[in-house]
Amino acid sequence: MKSIFNKKWILTAAFASVTLVGCEDLTELNIDPNSPVSVPASNLLTQGEYALYNLLHGRVLNGEWGLLMTQQWAQNEYAEDSRYVVDANSFNGSWGTFYTGVLNELKTARALIEADENVPGPIKTNQLAILDIIISDAFHNMTDMWGDIPYSEAINPEFPNPSYDSQASIYANLLAKVDAAVSSLNPSSPGFSSGEIIYNGDVAAWKKAGASLLMRMAMRVSDADSGLAAQYVQKAAGYGVIESNSDNALFQFDGGDPTLSNPLWIDQVINNRDDFAVSTLLVEKMQGDPRLAVYANPNDEGIIRGMPYGLTDAEAFALKSVTSRPSTKVRSAAAPSVIIDAAEVHFMMAEAIERGYISGDAAAHYAAGITASMNYWGITEGIDEYIAANPYSSENWKESIGNQKWIAFYMNGVQGWAEWRRLDYPVLEVPAAASNAVIPTRLPYPISEDTNNGSKLDAVTSNINDISSKLWWDVN
């Protein structure tokens, strides 16, 4: 994994994106992948990777949404998000970035590689497989936020107004696509020699990461289609998944360049934002957990004090001076975005064993998940004591795994929110001041889609501001 990436690649590819795509609405995103493009595929890959994980780790989707919907963070002013005051104007930028800054770049890179007769066959196979995994990860994150989205017709000049695919059909296609990609990866041949800034083109590492993402996607549908889930969990385990932190898939931000640093550091330091606190719920649930001292800074009194979640603006601001902020460590300039890691994989393995998908010792994987999470945050002592105080319960495995996943997903709010919706643990309460009767289970569709692709959007929803109906896989 590279610790620093080339700023020229980002800027050049970003310029290419502007010339290729002029607007955010999907009617104008579609480009002809066979048209000549002056930017090398490796540069477009760099831009696509950066845009995807910068978006998923940034203020809007991670800070103002994921970490708030899981109630790990609270707002100490402008607290409308934690009261669920959102509408169709809230996520226009995020929707547009997924399609223009991420998928457009990656699909163009893929088309260039596929058409390049100078790339040897085995290398091309590896490169296309890596791109397919990243493209699938982008679509997977999108469908888990919005549900039905343009997928099969997206970024395609033949469909200026792309139709929406059902989430069930998207998942079936994504699982097959990632399975094919992982299966085709051959570590005996090279991958990318430049431009790939997550694993620096390491094919063996991508095979483990791809298998792990395949397992995540499969487990996500376990309550909706257990047979489909079992099929692909078994395939993922057979390929070999991430089992230690040394193999974690991380997007490492460039802490030496303020423009390419951790977006939450930019938000705090460059943009002078100070409106997030750790929640009272997080502090209470992590009493006796050594990770709490890593997750949060002490307040001026030298203690970690949480902010009650979902207060009115006035109530929250009154407590701002005495409550703890997210730690300096988690919002440092070079703090990475976790794409998928050993802790998550071990928790998935424990659940897969409980569901009968694979064989093994669920309690051992549960303990390994906690240990991997602790070690990732630099904690090596007191782990056995913590596990003993928080023992695994096979009878209540959803609660055991759900609670520990919630803790381990700290700073990975998008995935934390998805797993809370699926496992329903920990038990979260709707705040008294909330504007919605339930904790949101989906994002509202963007107003730009209603304006520019309304006839296709109307086919899947009569209320673009809906944040309460459950997604296909969220059946409990």
C-alpha positions in Angstrom: 0.0 0.0 0.0 1.4 3.4 -0.9 1.4 6.0 1.8 1.6 8.9 -0.7 0.0 9.2 -4.1 0.9 11.5 -7.0 -1.1 14.7 -6.9 -0.6 15.2 -10.6 -2.5 12.0 -11.3 -5.4 13.3 -9.2 -5.4 16.7 -10.8 -5.0 15.4 -14.4 -7.7 12.8 -14.0 -10.0 15.3 -12.4 -9.5 17.6 -15.4 -10.3 14.8 -17.7 -13.5 14.1 -15.7 -14.6 17.7 -16.2 -14.0 17.5 -19.9 -15.7 14.1 -20.2 -18.7 15.0 -18.0 -20.3 18.4 -17.7 -23.2 17.8 -15.3 -24.2 15.7 -12.3 -27.5 14.4 -13.7 -27.3 10.9 -15.2 -28.6 12.1 -18.6 -25.3 13.9 -19.1 -23.0 11.4 -17.5 -22.9 8.8 -20.2 -19.8 8.9 -22.4 -18.6 6.8 -25.2 -15.9 4.5 -23.8 -14.5 3.9 -27.3 -13.8 7.6 -27.8 -10.1 8.7 -27.5 -9.2 9.8 -24.0 -5.8 11.5 -23.4 -5.5 10.4 -19.8 -3.9 7.0 -19.2 -6.0 4.4 -17.5 -3.7 4.3 -14.5 -4.4 8.0 -13.8 -8.1 7.4 -14.0 -7.8 4.5 -11.6 -6.0 6.7 -9.1 -8.7 9.4 -9.4 -11.5 6.8 -9.1 -10.0 5.2 -6.0 -9.4 8.5 -4.3 -12.8 9.9 -5.2 -14.6 6.8 -3.8 -12.9 6.5 -0.5 -12.6 10.2 0.1 -16.4 10.3 -0.4 -17.1 7.4 1.9 -14.8 8.7 4.6 -15.8 12.3 4.4 -18.1 14.6 6.3 -21.4 14.1 4.5 -21.7 10.3 4.3 -19.4 9.3 7.2 -19.6 12.1 9.7 -23.0 13.7 9.2 -24.7 10.4 8.4 -23.2 7.0 9.2 -21.6 7.9 12.5 -24.8 9.8 13.5 -27.2 7.1 12.4 -25.3 4.6 14.5 -25.3 7.2 17.3 -21.6 6.9 17.9 -21.2 10.6 17.2 -23.6 13.4 18.3 -23.7 17.0 17.1 -22.9 19.8 19.4 -24.5 22.5 17.2 -26.5 22.5 14.0 -27.9 19.2 15.2 -30.5 18.7 12.6 -28.9 15.6 11.1 -29.1 13.7 14.3 -32.8 14.7 14.5 -33.2 13.3 10.9 -33.9 16.6 9.2 -32.9 15.6 5.7 -34.6 15.8 2.3 -34.0 15.4 -1.4 -31.5 18.3 -1.4 -29.2 16.7 1.2 -27.3 14.2 -1.0 -27.2 15.7 -4.5 -23.4 16.1 -4.3 -22.8 12.5 -3.1 -24.9 11.0 -5.8 -23.2 13.0 -8.5 -19.7 12.2 -7.2 -20.5 8.4 -7.2 -21.4 8.5 -10.9 -19.1 11.3 -12.2 -16.0 11.2 -10.0 -15.9 7.5 -9.3 -17.8 5.2 -11.7 -17.2 7.4 -14.8 -13.4 7.3 -14.1 -13.2 3.6 -13.3 -15.4 2.5 -16.2 -13.4 4.7 -18.6 -10.2 3.2 -17.2 -11.6 -0.3 -17.7 -12.6 0.4 -21.3 -9.1 1.8 -22.1 -7.4 -1.3 -20.7 -9.8 -3.7 -22.4 -9.0 -2.0 -25.8 -5.3 -1.8 -25.3 -3.7 -4.5 -27.4 -0.2 -3.8 -25.9 -1.2 -5.1 -22.5 -0.3 -8.8 -22.2 -3.3 -11.1 -21.6 -2.5 -12.3 -18.0 -1.8 -8.7 -16.9 -4.9 -7.4 -18.5 -7.0 -10.0 -16.8 -5.6 -9.0 -13.4 -6.1 -5.3 -14.1 -9.7 -5.7 -15.2 -10.5 -7.9 -12.2 -9.1 -5.3 -9.8 -11.2 -2.6 -11.5 -14.3 -4.8 -11.4 -13.9 -5.2 -7.6 -13.6 -1.5 -7.0 -16.5 -0.7 -9.4 -18.6 -3.3 -7.6 -17.6 -1.8 -4.2 -18.8 1.6 -5.3 -22.2 0.3 -6.6 -22.5 -1.9 -3.4 -22.2 1.2 -1.2 -24.6 3.1 -3.4 -27.4 0.5 -3.4 -27.0 0.0 0.4 -27.7 3.7 0.9 -30.5 4.3 -1.7 -31.8 0.8 -2.6 -32.8 0.7 -6.3 -30.4 2.8 -8.4 -29.4 3.1 -12.1 -27.0 0.1 -12.5 -27.2 -1.9 -15.7 -27.8 1.2 -17.8 -25.6 3.6 -15.9 -22.7 5.4 -17.5 -23.8 4.1 -20.9 -24.3 6.4 -23.9 -27.1 4.2 -25.2 -29.2 5.1 -22.2 -29.3 8.9 -21.7 -32.1 8.3 -19.1 -31.0 5.1 -17.3 -33.6 2.9 -15.7 -33.4 1.9 -12.0 -32.5 -1.7 -11.2 -34.0 -3.5 -8.2 -31.6 -4.0 -5.3 -32.2 -7.8 -5.5 -31.0 -7.8 -9.1 -28.1 -5.5 -8.4 -26.9 -7.8 -5.6 -27.2 -10.9 -7.8 -25.1 -9.2 -10.5 -22.5 -7.8 -8.1 -22.0 -11.2 -6.4 -21.5 -12.9 -9.7 -19.2 -10.1 -11.0 -17.0 -10.0 -7.9 -16.8 -13.8 -7.8 -15.7 -13.9 -11.4 -13.1 -11.2 -10.7 -11.6 -12.9 -7.7 -11.6 -16.2 -9.5 -9.6 -14.7 -12.4 -7.0 -13.0 -10.3 -3.7 -14.7 -10.8 -0.9 -13.7 -8.3 1.7 -15.3 -10.6 1.2 -12.4 -13.1 1.6 -8.7 -12.4 -1.3 -6.3 -12.0 -0.9 -2.5 -12.2 2.6 -1.2 -12.2 1.4 2.3 -11.4 -1.8 4.2 -10.5 -3.3 1.6 -8.1 -2.8 3.2 -4.7 -4.5 0.8 -2.3 -2.3 -2.3 -2.6 0.2 -0.8 -5.1 -1.0 -3.4 -7.7 -0.4 -6.4 -5.4 -2.5 -9.1 -7.0 -2.4 -11.5 -4.1 -3.5 -8.8 -1.7 -6.4 -7.9 -4.0 -7.5 -11.5 -4.2 -7.9 -11.6 -0.4 -9.6 -8.2 -0.4 -11.9 -9.1 -3.2 -12.9 -12.4 -1.5 -13.5 -10.4 1.7 -15.8 -7.9 -0.1 -17.6 -10.9 -1.7 -18.2 -12.3 1.8 -19.5 -8.9 3.0 -21.9 -8.6 0.1 -23.1 -12.2 0.6 -23.6 -11.8 4.3 -25.6 -8.6 3.7 -28.3 -10.6 1.9 -28.4 -13.5 4.4 -31.8 -12.7 5.8 -33.3 -12.0 2.4 -31.8 -14.9 0.4 -30.0 -17.3 2.6 -29.2 -19.7 -0.2 -27.6 -17.0 -2.3 -25.6 -15.9 0.8 -24.4 -19.4 1.6 -23.3 -20.0 -2.0 -21.0 -16.9 -2.1 -19.8 -17.0 1.5 -18.5 -20.5 0.8 -16.8 -19.3 -2.4 -15.2 -16.3 -0.6 -13.9 -18.6 2.2 -12.5 -20.9 -0.5 -10.6 -18.1 -2.2 -8.9 -17.0 1.1 -10.0 -13.9 2.9 -8.2 -11.3 5.0 -7.4 -12.8 8.4 -4.7 -10.4 9.8 -4.3 -6.7 10.0 -1.3 -6.9 7.7 -3.7 -7.7 4.9 -6.3 -5.0 5.6 -7.6 -3.0 2.7 -7.0 0.6 3.6 -7.1 3.8 1.6 -4.1 5.8 2.9 -4.6 9.6 2.6 -1.6 11.8 1.9 -1.1 13.5 5.3 1.7 15.6 3.7 -0.6 17.4 1.4 -3.5 19.3 2.9 -5.6 19.0 -0.2 -5.3 15.2 -0.3 -5.4 14.5 3.5 -8.1 12.7 5.5 -11.3 14.6 4.7 -12.3 14.7 8.4 -9.0 16.4 9.2 -9.6 18.9 6.4 -13.1 19.4 7.8 -11.8 20.1 11.3 -8.4 21.8 10.7 -8.7 23.5 7.3 -12.5 24.3 7.4 -12.5 25.0 11.2 -15.5 22.8 11.9 -16.1 21.7 15.4 -19.6 20.4 15.5 -19.1 16.7 16.3 -18.8 15.1 19.7 -18.7 11.5 20.8 -22.1 10.3 22.0 -23.1 9.4 25.5 -24.1 6.1 24.2 -20.6 5.4 22.8 -19.0 6.3 26.1 -21.5 4.2 28.1 -21.2 1.1 26.0 -17.4 1.3 25.9 -16.8 1.6 29.7 -13.9 -0.8 30.4 -12.9 -0.9 26.7 -9.4 0.3 26.1 -10.4 1.5 22.6 -12.4 4.4 24.1 -9.3 6.3 25.0 -8.3 6.0 21.3 -11.7 6.9 19.9 -12.2 10.1 22.0 -10.3 13.0 23.4 -10.8 13.9 27.1 -12.7 17.2 27.7 -11.1 20.1 29.6 -11.7 18.3 32.9 -9.6 15.4 31.7 -12.5 13.0 31.3 -14.3 11.5 28.4 -17.8 12.8 28.5 -20.3 12.0 25.8 -22.9 14.3 24.2 -26.6 13.1 24.5 -27.7 12.1 21.0 -30.4 14.0 19.0 -30.8 17.1 21.1 -32.2 20.4 19.8 -29.6 22.9 18.6 -29.9 24.9 21.8 -29.6 21.9 24.1 -26.6 20.6 22.2 -24.8 23.9 22.1 -25.2 24.3 25.9 -23.2 21.1 26.4 -20.6 21.8 23.7 -17.9 23.1 26.1 -18.0 20.1 28.4 -18.3 17.2 26.0 -15.5 15.1 24.3 -14.6 15.3 20.7 -13.5 12.4 18.4 -9.9 11.8 19.0 -7.0 13.5 17.3 -5.8 10.1 16.1 -9.0 9.2 14.2 -9.1 12.6 12.6 -5.4 13.0 11.9 -4.3 14.1 8.4 -3.0 10.6 7.4 -5.6 8.5 9.2 -6.7 5.9 6.6 -10.2 4.9 5.5 -10.8 1.2 6.2 -12.3 -0.5 3.1 -12.4 -3.9 4.8 -10.3 -5.4 7.5 -9.6 -8.5 9.5 -11.9 -7.6 12.4 -14.9 -7.4 10.1 -14.0 -10.7 8.3 -13.7 -12.6 11.6 -17.1 -11.3 12.8 -18.5 -12.4 9.4 -16.9 -15.8 9.8 -18.5 -16.2 13.2 -21.9 -15.4 11.8 -21.5 -17.6 8.8 -20.7 -20.5 11.2 -23.8 -19.8 13.2 -25.9 -19.7 10.0 -24.5 -23.1 8.9 -22.8 -21.7 5.8 -19.3 -22.8 6.8 -17.8 -24.9 9.6 -15.6 -23.7 12.4 -15.5 -22.2 15.9 -17.8 -19.1 16.0 -16.5 -18.1 19.5 -12.9 -18.2 18.3 -13.7 -15.9 15.3 -15.6 -13.6 17.6 -12.5 -13.3 19.9 -10.3 -12.9 16.9 -12.4 -10.1 15.6 -12.2 -8.2 18.9 -8.4 -8.8 19.0 -7.9 -7.6 15.5 -9.9 -4.4 16.2 -7.9 -3.8 19.4 -4.6 -4.4 17.6 -5.5 -2.1 14.7 -5.9 0.7 17.2 -2.5 -0.1 18.8 -3.9 -2.0 21.8 -2.1 -5.1 22.9 -2.8 -5.4 26.6 -6.0 -6.2 28.4 -7.6 -7.9 25.4 -8.2 -11.3 27.0 -9.7 -9.6 30.1 -12.1 -7.6 27.8 -13.2 -10.7 25.9 -13.8 -12.6 29.2 -16.0 -9.6 30.4 -17.9 -9.6 27.1 -18.2 -13.3 26.3 -19.7 -14.7 23.1 -23.2 -16.1 23.3 -24.1 -18.6 20.6 -27.8 -18.4 21.7 -27.7 -14.6 21.1 -25.1 -14.4 18.4 -26.7 -11.5 16.6 -26.5 -9.4 19.8 -22.9 -10.5 20.5 -21.6 -9.9 17.0 -23.8 -6.9 16.4 -22.5 -5.1 19.5 -18.9 -5.8 18.7 -19.2 -4.9 15.0 -20.7 -1.6 16.1 -17.7 -0.8 18.2 -15.2 -2.1 15.6 -16.8 -0.1 12.8 -16.1 3.2 14.5 -15.0 5.8 11.9 -16.5 3.5 9.1 -20.0 5.0 9.5 -21.4 3.9 6.1 -20.7 0.2 6.8 -21.6 0.6 10.5 -25.0 1.9 9.5 -25.6 -0.9 7.1 -24.7 -3.6 9.6 -26.8 -2.0 12.3 -29.8 -2.1 9.9 -29.1 -5.8 9.2 -28.3 -7.1 12.6 -30.4 -4.7 14.7 -27.8 -4.4 17.4 -27.1 -2.5 19.5 -30.6 -1.4 20.3 -30.9 2.3 19.4 -33.6 4.7 20.4 -35.2 7.4 18.3 -34.4 10.7 20.1 -37.4 12.7 21.5 -36.6 15.7 19.3 -36.4 13.6 16.0 -38.5 14.7 13.0 -38.9 11.1 11.9 -40.7 8.3 13.7 -37.9 5.7 13.1 -34.1 5.8 12.7 -33.6 6.3 8.9 -33.1 3.1 7.0 -32.2 4.7 3.6 -31.1 8.0 2.0 -33.6 10.2 0.2 -33.2 10.3 -3.5 -31.5 13.5 -4.8 -33.6 16.3 -6.2 -31.3 16.3 -9.3 -32.6 12.9 -10.2 -36.2 13.9 -9.8 -35.5 16.9 -12.1 -33.4 15.2 -14.8 -34.5 11.5 -14.7 -37.9 11.8 -13.0 -39.8 9.4 -15.2 -37.4 6.5 -14.3 -37.3 7.5 -10.6 -41.0 7.6 -10.5 -41.1 4.0 -11.4 -39.4 3.0 -8.1 -40.7 5.5 -5.6 -43.6 7.9 -5.1 -41.7 9.8 -2.4 -38.1 10.8 -3.1 -37.9 12.0 0.6 -38.5 8.6 2.0 -36.0 7.7 4.7 -38.1 5.1 6.6 -38.9 2.2 4.3 -36.5 -0.7 4.5 -34.2 -2.0 1.8 -34.6 -5.4 0.2 -32.1 -7.1 2.5 -33.3 -5.4 5.7 -36.1 -7.9 6.5 -36.1 -7.8 10.3 
